[in-house]
Amino acid sequence: MSVQVQVTSIDRQKMQFNVEAIDGSRVILKRAFNFKTETKKHIESVINKELKTFNKPSYGGIEIVFMCPVGVFS
């Protein structure tokens, strides 16, 4: 079973997005990350870079889910 990483909100003023990592029914991480450009590709890149610990076979990889709109044209 993979770790589900949910992007719960984006603060455009602070250039940050909030993430919750969920393993089964357990929240294992809640954290804000900074971004430079508000695109899904860039945000996924930041998540993969920062949460590479969870992207290992012992955790089953990660699944990124956007719970809020990203960018103007997303």
C-alpha positions as CSV (number, residue, x, y, z in Angstrom):
1,M,0.0,0.0,0.0
2,S,1.4,3.4,-1.0
3,V,1.5,6.6,1.1
4,Q,-1.1,9.1,-0.1
5,V,0.3,12.6,-0.2
6,Q,-2.6,15.2,-0.3
7,V,-2.0,18.8,-1.2
8,T,-4.7,20.3,1.0
9,S,-4.2,24.0,0.4
10,I,-2.1,26.6,-1.4
11,D,-1.2,30.0,0.1
12,R,-0.3,32.2,-2.9
13,Q,0.8,35.1,-0.7
14,K,3.4,33.1,1.1
15,M,4.2,30.9,-1.9
16,Q,3.6,27.7,0.2
17,F,1.4,24.6,-0.1
18,N,0.3,22.4,2.7
19,V,0.7,18.6,2.5
20,E,-0.6,15.7,4.5
21,A,1.0,12.3,4.1
22,I,-1.4,9.4,5.0
23,D,-0.4,5.8,5.4
24,G,-3.6,3.7,5.6
25,S,-5.7,5.7,8.1
26,R,-2.8,7.3,9.9
27,V,-1.5,10.8,9.2
28,I,2.3,10.5,9.3
29,L,3.2,14.0,8.2
30,K,1.7,17.5,8.0
31,R,3.9,20.2,6.6
32,A,4.1,23.3,4.5
33,F,6.5,23.5,1.5
34,N,7.6,26.5,-0.5
35,F,7.1,26.6,-4.3
36,K,8.5,28.9,-7.0
37,T,5.9,28.3,-9.7
38,E,2.3,27.2,-9.2
39,T,2.1,24.3,-11.5
40,K,1.3,20.7,-10.8
41,K,4.6,19.5,-12.3
42,H,6.6,21.8,-10.1
43,I,4.7,21.0,-6.9
44,E,5.0,17.2,-7.7
45,S,8.7,17.7,-8.2
46,V,9.0,19.5,-4.8
47,I,7.0,16.7,-3.1
48,N,9.1,13.9,-4.7
49,K,12.3,15.7,-3.7
50,E,11.3,16.4,-0.1
51,L,9.5,13.1,0.6
52,K,11.8,10.7,-1.1
53,T,11.9,8.7,2.1
54,F,8.3,7.6,1.5
55,N,9.0,6.8,-2.1
56,K,10.8,3.5,-1.2
57,P,9.5,-0.1,-1.4
58,S,9.1,-0.3,2.4
59,Y,6.4,2.4,2.1
60,G,5.1,1.2,-1.3
61,G,5.8,4.5,-3.0
62,I,3.8,7.7,-3.0
63,E,0.5,8.8,-4.6
64,I,0.0,12.5,-5.0
65,V,-3.5,13.8,-4.8
66,F,-4.5,17.5,-5.2
67,M,-7.4,18.5,-3.0
68,C,-7.4,22.1,-4.2
69,P,-7.0,23.8,-7.6
70,V,-3.5,24.5,-8.8
71,G,-2.5,27.4,-11.1
72,V,-4.8,29.6,-13.2
73,F,-5.3,27.1,-16.0
74,S,-5.3,23.8,-14.1
